Amino acid sequence: MAKIKDKYDVAIIGSGLGGLQCAYILSKHGYKVAVFEKNHQIGGSLQVFSRQKTIFDTGVHYLGGLGEGQNLHQYFNYFGLNENNLKLRQLDINCFDSIEFGDNFEPYYLAQGYKNFADSLKRQFPDEGKAIDNYCYLVQDYCSKFKLYNLEVPGMSDYTRDSELLEANAYDVIDSLSSNKLLTAVLAGNMMLYAGHKENTPFFVHALVTNSYVESSYRVADGGSQIAIELSRQIRKMGGELFRRTEIVGAHVEEKSIVYLKTADGDEIYADKFISNLHPSITIDLIGKDNFKPSYKKRISKIRNTTACFCSHFVLKENAFDYLNYNIYHHKDIEEVWNINVSKDDWPASVMISTPANTKTPGKANGLTVMTYMEHEYFNNWGSTQNTVTISDDRGAEYQKLKDEFQDRMLKRVEKKFPGVSDLIVHSESSTPLTFRDYLNTPNGSAYGMWKDCHTPLNAFMNPRTNIKNLYLTGQNIVMHGILGVTVGSFITCFFFVDKEKLMEDVRNS
């Protein structure tokens, strides 16, 4: 393990994608950088785990915008991430997401490429051509307003000044396109990607997420941790350092500047500047509440966080189940598409079903993942416990019993879609909101960080600069969640350190 130096130019708290990308950019520009991660595994939502030689992703199940010249493709090229070091597999061109309803699981297909996407939907809804064309136009038009999303340098008149853009409600916009409720439910059918809420989710969130996957959709075979591993390799190659199992527990602040960070082992980490990849509220607690302005703390405390998730992962008998080169979003009925807050008795209302891609048996699935929303309150009785590789609390038999009950409900839903699949399962593992909280260090296991609300849209856009002179933020709360959203946020953070015009030119030319 590397030894902590006397002083760094930049010390980064947390090795999530945002932290690693900032470390890469700054190392590339000559900064002496160190990243500090409390867990054994780096990568945040890029972390994977293995059961019986089957690799499961914990957070990143598929990526959009990786086609030649598309936005994430160019950003990834800048970071040296490409087909030479990532095992990328494109999802089915004619169906990257299957939107399904009811007990018969009747599928409706979302295709890649806008012409293909529109033509496919018109075949499924032959009387709705105008609505489908209008939808495609609106999604692309909204996306055109976000400069960094389009690899352009942001200026003074960016999206933050466009109230009409930010305040449009996703449900209202989609619902206004057609009286056909089935079509509008299909168009919103994969809203689990952003925890869509009927009254509050802005349409720009729907547009930015949907556009990426319509342009192109990929999985990383054998796990998304490849992204974190390759970034860490490149950071070290440029002289940066990464420290695992090094938990930051506090900071010494003088005259509104951090002098050093304190580790759980008693080390002191000195740097000129600091970047936190943690949630803003957790950053405030870590650095010390007394060091932040009351107005700043109040603003952060009032912003709601997105819901948590429950995931079940099933290891399957070898060569017994076909690999699904698409994702399934199943809803009990079309009215449930926008329903996040279901009662405990009705849970789960909507689920996402996918098979991890692997290179050993490409046509067969050795695992099955099922994800749904879950309120963290279901596991409040164990809220004081911690359970990770580095810190292990036994949550006891009652916790396991409740988790197994929820897992059985998930499996029953899958069994309806794939009768007999239960007989193919050789091992099962589930993650609760507490699991996500402990490994990702998000409040109550929040899946997508701060909630985007069309009624107060600017509240959840964070300026990376804090009122502590040498502390900056990065991660999914700067602009958006997801691989692309976090990547854009990383560049915004690094604009405070390097010339943004030159940096974006490098991305476009990568």
N, C-alpha and C positions, 0 to 999 in steps of 0.2 A: 504493500500500500504506500502511496506517496506521502511524504511528510509535509505538514502544513507549513508554508513559508512564513517569513516574518511579515510580509505585506504583499497584497495584490493590488492591481489597478481596479479590478472589479470582482466582487464576491457575489455569487448567485445562490439564492436559497431555493432549493427544489430542482429536481432534474426532470420535471415534466417537459413536454415538447417545447414550450415557450422558453424555459430555462436553457435547454440544450441549444436551441436555435440562437438565442442571444449570445451564448458562449461561443458558438461557431462564428457568428458575424463579427463579434468583437475580437476574438482571437485572430481572425483573418485580417483585421485592421490593426494588429500590433499590440492589442491590450493583453496584459498578463492576467488571465482569468482563472477562477476556480469555481466549481459547482459543488454544492454540498447537499447530499441526499440522506434522509434519515433511514430509508428502507434499504434492504439488500439489493433490490432490483431497481434500475433506473427507468425513466420513461413515463411515469405517471399513468395516464390512460393507455399508454402503449405497452404496459406490462402484460405478460402472458403467464400462464401456469400450465403444467403438464400433469396428466393423470394417465397412467398405463400407456405411456409413450404417445398420447394424443395431446396436441397443443391447442389450447383455447385462448382466444383474445379476451381481455377483460373489458375493453372499452371501444376499440377501433375495429369495427366489423367490415366496413368497406369504405373506399375512398372515391371522391369524384374529381373531375377536372384534370385527369392525368393523361389525356390524349395529347398527341403532338401539338405543341404550341399553346395548349390551354393553360389556365392560370396556375394550378397546382403543379403541373408539369414543369413550368418555367421556374417556379420557386424551388421545387425539388432539384432541378438541374443546378441551380445556384448552390445548393447544399451538397452537391455531389451524390444525390440520391437518384438512382436510375435502374434500368433493368440489369445492369452489371452487378449490383449489390443488393437489389430487392427482388424477391420472387413474386412478381406481379402476375395476376391472372385477371383478364377482363371478364366481367359478367356477361350473361347472355345479351346480345345486341337487341334482341326483340323482346326481352323481359328481364330487366335488372331487378325490378320489384313487382311482385304479384300481390295485388290488393284483393282481399277475400272477405266474404261476409257470411254470417249465419252457419247453420249446421251442415249445409251442403258444400261450404268452402268454394263457392263459384268464383273463379279467378278473373281478374281484370288486369291487363298487362300494361306496364310502363316501359317504353322502349328507349334506347339510347339514340342520340342525334335528334335534333328538333323536327326534321321532316319525318323521320321514322316514328318519333314519338307522336306527332300529330296524326299521321296516316294510320297508325295502329289504333289510336283512340277513336278515330272516325269510323274504322271498321267495326269497332265494338259499340259505338254510339252513332249510327249513320245519320241521325237527324240533328246532330249537335256540332256540325262542322264549324259554324261561325263561333260558337262558344269556345271550342277548342283552339281555334286560331287566335281569338282574343286573349285567351289564357296564356298561350305561348308568347304573344306580343308583350303582355303585361309583365311576365316574369323577366324577360330579357330587357325590357325597358327599365324596370326597377334596378336590375343588376348594373346597368350601364351608368348609374349615378354614383357608384362607389368606386373611386379612383384606384385604390390599391387592389381591389378585387380584379380590376382590369389592368394591373401592372403599370398604372400611371401614378405620377407624383401628386399627392393631395395638395390642394391650395386652400385659400381662405374661404372660398364659396363652396365648401364640400357639403356632404349630406347632412351634417349636423345643423345646418341652417335651413333645411328644407322640411318644414313642419308637415306639409301635405304628404311627403314621402314617408316620414317616420310614423305618422299617426294613422295611416290607413290600416284598418283591421283585416287580418287574413281571412277570417270567416266571412265577413261582409263582402270583401272583394270577390272571393271565389263563389259565394252564394249568388252574387249579382249577375254572374255570367250566364246562368241557366236555371230554369225551373226544374230541371231534371236532378233530383236529389241524389240519385245514384251516381251520376257523373261527378257532381261536386264532392261527394264522399270519396270517390276514387282519386280525384285530384288532390285531396288532402289526406289520402290513405296512409302515407308513410310519415305522418306528422310526429311519430315517436322520435324521429331524428332531431326534433327541436322542442319536444314537450309542448305541442300546440295547445292553446287554450282558447275556447270559443270567444270569450269576451275581451281578451287582452293581447293575444299574440299579434304583432305587427305583420303586415303582408311582406315587408322587406325581408324579414327573417325567413319566411316561407320561400321567397324568391331566391335568395342567396343560396340556401341549402339545396333547393330543388334543381336550380340551374346547373350546379356542379355535376349532379348525378345524371341529369339528362344529357349533358355534354359527353360524359363517359363515366363508367363505373367499374371499379377494380377491387379485388381483394389482394391481400398480401398472403401468399401461401406460406404455411409453417409459422405464422404469427407476425403481428405488427411490431414486435420488439426489434425486428431487424432495423427499423428506422432509427430507434434510439441507439442501438449498438453501433450503427454506421456513423451517426453523428458524433458519438463519444469517441470513436476511433479517429475521426478527422480532427476533433478538438484537441486530442492528445498529440496528434501529429503536428499541429500548429503551436504546440507549447502549452496548451491549456491543461488544467488538472480537474479530475473528478474524484470526489470522496464519497463513498457509500457508507452506510451505517454511521453517519455523522449528523446527529440531530442538533439543529440550532434551537436553543431554548430561551434566548434573550439577547439583549444588545445593551451596550453602554453608549449613551447619547450625551453629548455636550454641545451646548449652543446650537440646538436644532440640527446637529449632524451626528451620524453614527461614527463612533471611534472604532469600535470592534464588536463582533458578534461573539456570543458565548455558546459553547457546545455543551452537550450533556456530560461529556467526559472532562470538562473543565478547561478545555483549550480556548484561546482567544484568537479570533480571526480578524486581522486588520486589513483594510482596503481603503482606497480613495472613494470608491462608489460601490453601492450595493443594489442588487436587483432581487426582488421577491417574486417568485413564480407561484406563490401561495395566494389563496383567496384574500381579498382586501381586509375582510374582518379578522381573519386569522393572522394576517400580517400585523394589524394593529395590536392584537393581543400579544403577539410575539415580541414586537419592538417595544411595547409599553404604551398603554392608552394615554398616559399623561404627556406623551411626546407629540400627540396629534391635536389639532385644533378641534374644539367642540363641534363646530359646524361640519367638519369633515367626518367625524365619528357619527354624528347624527344622520348625515346623508347615507352613509354606508349601512347603518343599522336599520334604516327604513326600507331598504331595497329587499324585496323578497327573493328567495333563491328557488330555482327550479326543483321539481320533485325528484325523489330518489328512485332507484330501480331495484328490481329483484331479478336475478338471472339464474337459470338452471342450465347446467352443462352435463350432457350425457355421453359417456364413452360407449361406442357401439361395437358389436361383434365385427371382426375383420371381414371386409368385402361383402357385408350383408345388406348395405343400404346405399343407394345411388347418391352420388354427390349432387347437390342442388346448386346450379350455377346462377342462382338468383336468391332474393330474400322474399319471405312471405310475411305480409302484415295481415293478420286476421282480426276482424272485429265482430262482435256478437251480432250487430246489425249496423245499418248506415248511421243511425242516431248516436252510436257509441264512438264514432271516429274522434270527436272532439272532447270526449268525456275522460278527463284525467282522474277526477276525484270520486272514484266509485267507492261504495261502502265495502267494508271488510267481507260481508257475506256475498257480494256480487263480484268480488275480485277473482280472477283478472278479467277486465272488460276487453282489452286489446293486447295482442302479443305479437312479437316479431320472432320468426323462426328462421334459422340459417344453419348451414353446415360449413364449418371451417374448411378452407382449402388446404390441401396438403400435396406434397410432391411425391410421396411414396406410392400412393394409389390415387392418381388424379381423377379417375372416374368414379371412385367410391368414397363415401364419407366415413371417417373413423370417429366422428363426433357430431353432436347436435346441440345447438344453443338456442334457448328460448328466453326472451327478455320481455319485461313488462314494467309498468310504473308501480311504485309502492310508496305509501306514506311511511316516513321514518318512525312515526308514533307507534306502529305495530310492534316495534322492538325497543320501546323506551325503557322497559324494565332492565335492560342490559346496557343502557347508555353510558354508564360509568366504566365499562370494561374496554380493554384494548386487545386486539388479537391480530398480530402480523407475524412474519417470520422472525423479526427481531424482538418483538414484545408479545408474549403469549399469555393470555388469560383464558382459563377454562370457563366458558359461558354456561356450562352445565346442561343437564338433561332436558330441562324445560325449553331452553333456547333451541336445542337441536330438534325437539319434538315439534315446536312451532314451525321451524324452518322446513322440516320434512312434510308437514301438512300443506304448506304453500307449494312445495315442490311437487307434491302429488296432484295438486290442482293444475299446475302447469303441464304435467305429463298427460293428464286426462284430456287437455285441449289438443295436445299433439297427437294423442291416440285417435281422436276424432278425424284428424286430417290424414294420419298414416296408421290405419288399423294394424295392430300386431307389432308396432314398434317397441312396445314395452318388453317384448320377449327378446329384443336384440340388444338391450342395455346391459352392460357388464359393470358399469360404475356410474355413480351420479354425484354431482357436487353443485351446491347452490351458494350464491352470494347475496347477502342482505344489504339494506342501506348501511348497516354498521360496517360491513366489509368494505364498501366503497369509501365510507368516511375514514376508516383506519388507513387504507392503502393510498388514497388520493388526497387525504387531508382537506376534504371539502365539508362545509357545514351540513351536518345531518345526512351526509352522503349525496348531496345535490349532484344530479347528473350533468347539468349544463351550466352550472354557476349561476350568476345573477339573472333574474328573470327579465326578459324584454317585455315591456308593457307599452302598448300603443297610446295609452292615456298619459304616460309620463316617460316618453321614449329616451330622453337624454339621461335619465337617472342611471341607467345601467351601462353607459359608455364611460369608461374610466380613463382619465388622463394618467399616463404612466408616471408623471412627476407628482410626488407627494409634497406635503409641507415640511417634511424632513429633507434638508438641502441635498443630501447625497443618496437618497433612497428612491428607487423607481420600481414600478410594477410591470409585470408581463403576465401572459397566460390568457385563459379563455374569457376573462372578464374585461379585457381592454376593448375588444370589439365584438367578437362572436366566439362561440364554442366550435369544436370540430377541428380537424387537421388544418383546413384552410383558414378558418377563423383565427386560430391560435397563431398560425404562421403570419398572417397580416398583423396581428397584435405584436408579434416579436419585432417586426420591422418598425412599427410605430415607436416601440420602446427604444430601439437602436438609433432612431433618428435623433435622439438626444445626445448621441455619442459620435455619430459619423454623418457625413454629408448625404442627405436623402436623395438628391438628384443623381449623384454618382452611384449610390447603392441600388436604386431602381434601374439605372442604366445597366448595371452589372446583371441584374435579374433578367431583364429583357434580352440581353445578349448571351445569357448562359447557355 
